[in-house]
Amino acid sequence: MPSLPINTPSSLGWHWDNWVVMIVSGVAFFLVALISETYAPSLLRKRAAAKRVETGDERWWSAYDEKKSFWPLLKVNLSRPFVLMVTEPICIFWVNDFYPLHFQRHQTYV
């Protein structure tokens, strides 16, 4: 469902609906590229790196500078959805109640 309804004249054809979406997306991408970074861990990492270069002192660091190894991160990120599905009440409701009701009433026409 689009957040901004755009109606192109029918004389332009249905292809113009896609072109309008592409044009608006391109403009939005350009505008987002102009916005400066606001994510705090990234800002702190850059500030600490700049201080290290400026002073030559390796004692400048950020709490977000530590690198974690790949396999523990992968394990946590792949197991998290399953843990949430079992431990969170709303997820239990979705799996046990909503999906069976939805697919029970949902009819497809082929």
C-alpha positions as CSV (number, residue, x, y, z in Angstrom):
1,M,0.0,0.0,0.0
2,P,1.6,3.2,-1.1
3,S,2.1,6.0,1.5
4,L,1.6,8.7,-1.2
5,P,-1.2,8.0,-3.6
6,I,-0.1,9.0,-7.1
7,N,-2.5,8.8,-10.0
8,T,-1.1,9.1,-13.4
9,P,-3.4,9.9,-16.3
10,S,-4.6,6.7,-18.1
11,S,-3.5,8.2,-21.4
12,L,0.1,7.7,-20.2
13,G,-0.3,4.0,-19.8
14,W,0.4,1.7,-16.8
15,H,4.1,1.9,-17.3
16,W,4.2,5.4,-16.0
17,D,3.1,4.2,-12.6
18,N,6.4,2.4,-12.3
19,W,8.3,5.4,-13.7
20,V,6.8,7.8,-11.1
21,V,7.8,5.4,-8.3
22,M,11.3,5.3,-9.7
23,I,11.6,9.1,-10.0
24,V,10.3,9.6,-6.5
25,S,12.6,6.9,-5.1
26,G,15.6,8.5,-6.9
27,V,14.8,11.9,-5.4
28,A,14.4,10.4,-1.9
29,F,17.7,8.5,-2.3
30,F,19.5,11.7,-3.2
31,L,18.0,13.6,-0.3
32,V,18.9,10.8,2.2
33,A,22.4,10.9,0.9
34,L,22.7,14.5,1.9
35,I,21.7,13.8,5.6
36,S,24.7,13.5,7.9
37,E,25.3,10.4,10.1
38,T,23.3,10.3,13.4
39,Y,24.0,6.7,14.6
40,A,25.8,7.2,17.9
41,P,28.2,4.2,17.7
42,S,29.3,5.2,14.3
43,L,29.9,8.8,15.5
44,L,31.8,7.7,18.5
45,R,34.0,5.3,16.5
46,K,34.9,8.1,14.0
47,R,35.5,10.6,16.8
48,A,37.9,8.2,18.6
49,A,39.7,7.4,15.4
50,A,40.2,11.1,14.6
51,K,41.6,11.7,18.1
52,R,44.0,8.8,17.7
53,V,45.2,10.2,14.4
54,E,45.3,13.8,15.7
55,T,47.2,13.0,18.9
56,G,49.1,9.8,17.9
57,D,47.9,8.3,21.2
58,E,46.4,4.8,21.0
59,R,44.6,5.3,24.3
60,W,41.7,7.1,22.6
61,W,39.0,4.4,22.0
62,S,35.3,3.9,21.8
63,A,33.3,1.2,23.5
64,Y,32.1,0.2,20.1
65,D,35.7,-0.3,18.7
66,E,35.9,-3.9,19.8
67,K,35.5,-6.3,17.0
68,K,33.6,-9.5,17.7
69,S,34.3,-12.7,15.8
70,F,32.0,-13.8,13.1
71,W,30.8,-17.2,14.4
72,P,29.4,-16.0,17.8
73,L,27.6,-13.1,16.1
74,L,26.1,-15.5,13.5
75,K,25.0,-17.9,16.2
76,V,23.3,-15.1,18.2
77,N,21.6,-13.5,15.1
78,L,20.3,-16.8,13.8
79,S,19.0,-18.1,17.1
80,R,17.3,-14.8,18.2
81,P,14.2,-15.2,16.1
82,F,13.6,-18.8,17.4
83,V,14.1,-17.6,21.0
84,L,11.7,-14.8,20.5
85,M,9.1,-17.0,18.9
86,V,9.1,-19.3,22.0
87,T,9.5,-16.7,24.8
88,E,7.4,-13.7,23.6
89,P,3.7,-13.9,24.2
90,I,2.7,-11.9,21.1
91,C,4.8,-14.2,18.9
92,I,3.2,-17.3,20.5
93,F,-0.2,-15.7,19.7
94,W,0.7,-15.1,16.0
95,V,2.0,-18.6,15.5
96,N,-0.7,-20.5,17.4
97,D,-3.8,-18.4,16.7
98,F,-3.5,-15.9,13.9
99,Y,-1.8,-18.0,11.2
100,P,-4.2,-21.0,11.4
101,L,-7.2,-18.6,11.4
102,H,-5.9,-16.6,8.5
103,F,-5.1,-19.6,6.3
104,Q,-8.3,-21.4,7.3
105,R,-10.3,-18.5,5.9
106,H,-8.0,-17.5,3.1
107,Q,-9.2,-18.8,-0.3
108,T,-7.1,-18.7,-3.4
109,Y,-8.4,-18.6,-6.9
110,V,-6.1,-20.2,-9.5
